Amino acid sequence: MARVNVFKMERIEKERPTVQAEVTSGYTSFEIDGEKYFQIDM
């Protein structure tokens, strides 16, 4: 699982973008030391 900082994300231009196959997933949200997290689980 990757930890992504959405405030540091940069847009990437792709020549040939593709759509991946659909997967089953779930999510969890929680807080640790006052920081909120949203976790996607597959």
Secondary structure, 3 states (H helix, E strand, C coil): CCCCCHHHCCCCCCCCCCCCCCCCCEEEEEEECCEEEEEEEC
